[in-house]
């Protein structure tokens, strides 16, 4: 298993997250690796990771400049060596013991995705998520209930295919990846997982950026659907799970 985490200004929680990932996953799966895509943090995160690097054998995918979420993720995927890639958000939002709920299904599905259950985060975020998923299901005819969840296991052939494609969106990347997998012919399974409320403001999508980000993603719906339904896009079987 190749475990990837994107990290940006997570000094308050990153050591706990990394140690929990190591204890719950890496130490229990011989041959697994932990790839940290540290993306130009300025709050002490770099120093914490440097302290942990030798102790926990962390592989770094980083650079002197900020790459952005999408490019940091692509670069980390390019380093992954194992047949499965587990990706998770950081910031104390996930219970990494839930990895095993996904792991039992990963041989049968192109993506096994954690569906955030029992959410206690801000009401506007829950409403935004529900509305977005409703529109996505309606427009793309898929069964996804939490398309943009950041807690997933990808089969390596799936993530290498979709990570090498030119993505249309800068935000809500995980939902585009799920759609690309489904329309490529891979099955996607959603599994309920615990989701904790982050302390403080979101690093990935702060409140002030939400309207602009949502508008940009919605306006790309038509373009994305034309791309995904174009002759020749499907590359693998028939996705019976995920498509309505």
C-alpha positions in Angstrom: 0.0 0.0 0.0 1.3 3.5 -0.9 -0.2 6.0 1.5 -0.3 9.6 0.3 -1.2 12.7 2.3 -1.3 16.3 1.0 0.0 18.7 3.7 -0.2 22.5 3.9 0.2 24.5 7.1 -0.9 21.7 9.4 1.6 22.2 12.3 -1.0 21.8 15.0 -2.1 18.3 13.9 0.5 16.9 11.4 2.6 14.9 13.9 -0.5 13.2 15.4 -1.8 12.4 11.9 1.5 11.0 10.7 2.1 8.9 13.8 -1.5 7.6 13.6 -1.1 6.7 9.9 2.1 4.9 10.7 0.6 3.0 13.7 -2.7 2.1 12.1 -1.6 1.3 8.5 2.1 1.4 7.7 3.2 -0.8 10.6 0.5 -3.4 9.8 1.2 -3.7 6.1 4.7 -5.0 5.3 6.1 -3.2 2.2 3.9 -0.2 2.5 5.2 3.4 2.1 4.2 6.8 3.3 4.5 9.7 0.8 4.0 13.2 2.2 3.2 15.9 -0.3 4.2 18.9 1.7 3.2 21.9 -0.3 5.1 25.0 0.8 4.0 25.3 4.4 5.1 28.4 6.4 3.9 27.5 9.9 6.5 25.0 11.1 5.0 21.9 9.3 8.2 21.4 7.3 10.3 21.2 10.5 7.9 18.7 12.1 8.1 16.5 9.1 11.9 16.8 9.0 12.0 15.6 12.6 9.7 12.6 11.8 11.3 11.7 8.4 14.1 9.5 9.6 12.2 7.9 12.5 9.2 6.9 10.3 10.9 6.5 6.9 8.7 9.2 5.2 9.1 9.8 1.5 8.8 13.5 0.7 7.2 14.9 -2.5 7.9 18.6 -2.1 9.7 21.6 -3.4 10.6 25.2 -2.5 7.4 26.7 -4.0 3.7 26.2 -3.5 2.4 23.8 -6.2 -1.3 23.7 -5.3 -3.3 20.8 -4.2 -3.7 19.1 -7.6 -0.1 19.2 -8.6 1.2 18.1 -5.2 -1.2 15.1 -5.5 0.0 14.3 -9.0 3.6 14.4 -8.0 3.0 12.1 -5.1 1.1 9.6 -7.2 4.1 9.5 -9.6 6.3 8.2 -6.7 3.9 5.5 -5.6 5.2 1.9 -6.1 2.5 -0.3 -4.8 -0.6 -1.9 -6.3 -2.9 0.3 -4.2 -2.8 4.0 -3.3 -4.5 5.2 -0.2 -5.1 9.0 0.0 -6.3 10.9 2.9 -6.8 14.5 3.9 -5.0 15.7 7.0 -5.9 18.2 9.7 -7.2 15.8 12.3 -10.4 15.2 10.3 -10.1 11.4 9.8 -9.9 8.3 12.0 -7.2 6.3 10.3 -8.5 3.1 11.8 -11.3 3.5 9.3 -8.8 2.6 6.6 -9.5 -1.1 7.3 -13.2 -0.6 6.4 -12.1 0.4 2.9 -9.2 -2.1 2.7 -11.5 -5.1 2.7 -13.1 -4.0 -0.5 -10.1 -2.6 -2.5 -9.4 -5.7 -4.6 -12.9 -5.6 -6.1 -13.3 -1.9 -6.8 -11.3 0.7 -8.7 -12.0 3.2 -5.9 -13.2 2.6 -2.4 -14.2 5.9 -1.0 -15.0 6.9 2.5 -18.5 8.5 2.8 -18.4 11.1 5.6 -20.9 10.0 8.2 -22.1 11.8 11.3 -20.7 15.1 10.2 -20.4 17.8 12.8 -18.8 20.5 10.6 -20.4 23.8 9.7 -24.0 23.7 8.5 -23.2 25.6 5.3 -20.6 23.1 4.4 -23.0 20.2 4.9 -25.6 22.0 2.8 -23.1 22.7 0.1 -22.0 19.1 0.0 -25.5 17.8 -0.2 -26.5 20.2 -2.9 -23.4 19.5 -5.0 -23.8 15.8 -4.7 -27.5 16.0 -5.7 -26.6 18.1 -8.8 -23.7 15.7 -9.7 -26.0 12.7 -9.5 -28.7 14.4 -11.6 -26.4 15.6 -14.3 -23.9 12.7 -14.6 -26.4 9.9 -13.7 -24.1 8.4 -11.0 -24.9 7.0 -7.5 -22.2 8.8 -5.6 -23.4 10.2 -2.2 -20.1 11.9 -1.2 -18.2 12.5 -4.4 -15.5 14.8 -3.0 -14.5 12.8 0.0 -10.8 12.9 0.8 -10.4 9.4 2.2 -9.9 6.8 -0.5 -8.1 3.7 -1.8 -7.4 3.7 -5.5 -6.2 0.7 -7.5 -2.9 1.8 -8.9 -4.0 1.3 -12.6 -7.0 3.6 -11.9 -5.1 6.4 -10.2 -2.3 6.4 -12.7 -4.7 6.7 -15.6 -6.8 9.5 -14.2 -3.8 11.3 -12.5 -2.2 11.6 -15.9 -5.2 13.2 -17.5 -5.6 17.0 -17.8 -8.2 17.8 -15.0 -10.7 20.6 -15.7 -11.2 21.8 -12.1 -8.8 23.3 -9.5 -11.3 22.7 -6.7 -13.4 19.6 -5.7 -10.7 17.5 -7.3 -11.8 14.2 -5.7 -15.2 14.4 -7.3 -13.7 14.8 -10.8 -11.4 11.8 -10.1 -14.4 9.7 -9.1 -16.3 10.6 -12.2 -13.3 9.9 -14.4 -12.9 6.5 -12.9 -16.6 5.6 -13.3 -16.7 6.8 -16.9 -13.4 4.9 -17.6 -15.3 1.8 -16.6 -14.1 1.2 -13.1 -16.5 0.5 -10.2 -16.6 2.8 -7.2 -17.8 1.8 -3.7 -18.6 4.2 -0.9 -18.1 3.1 2.8 -19.3 5.2 5.8 -16.4 6.6 7.8 -16.1 8.9 10.8 -15.5 12.6 10.0 -14.3 15.0 12.6 -14.7 18.7 12.4 -11.5 20.6 11.8 -10.5 23.1 14.4 -10.3 26.5 12.6 -10.7 27.5 9.0 -10.3 25.0 6.1 -6.9 25.1 4.4 -8.1 23.7 1.2 -11.2 25.8 0.6 -11.6 28.7 3.0 -15.2 30.2 3.3 -14.4 33.3 1.2 -13.4 31.1 -1.8 -16.4 28.8 -1.7 -18.8 30.7 -4.0 -16.2 31.2 -6.7 -15.0 27.6 -6.5 -18.5 26.1 -6.7 -19.4 28.4 -9.6 -16.3 27.3 -11.5 -16.9 23.6 -11.0 -20.6 23.8 -11.9 -19.8 25.8 -15.1 -17.5 22.9 -16.1 -20.2 20.3 -15.8 -21.1 20.4 -19.5 -17.5 20.3 -20.7 -16.6 17.5 -18.3 -19.5 15.4 -19.4 -18.7 15.8 -23.1 -15.1 14.7 -22.3 -16.2 11.7 -20.3 -18.8 10.5 -22.8 -16.6 11.0 -25.9 -15.9 7.8 -27.9 -12.8 6.1 -26.7 -12.8 7.6 -23.2 -13.9 4.3 -21.5 -10.9 2.1 -21.1 -11.9 -0.7 -18.7 -15.0 -3.0 -18.6 -18.4 -1.7 -17.5 -18.8 0.1 -14.2 -21.9 -1.5 -12.7 -21.3 0.3 -9.4 -21.4 4.1 -9.5 -23.4 4.6 -12.7 -27.2 5.0 -12.3 
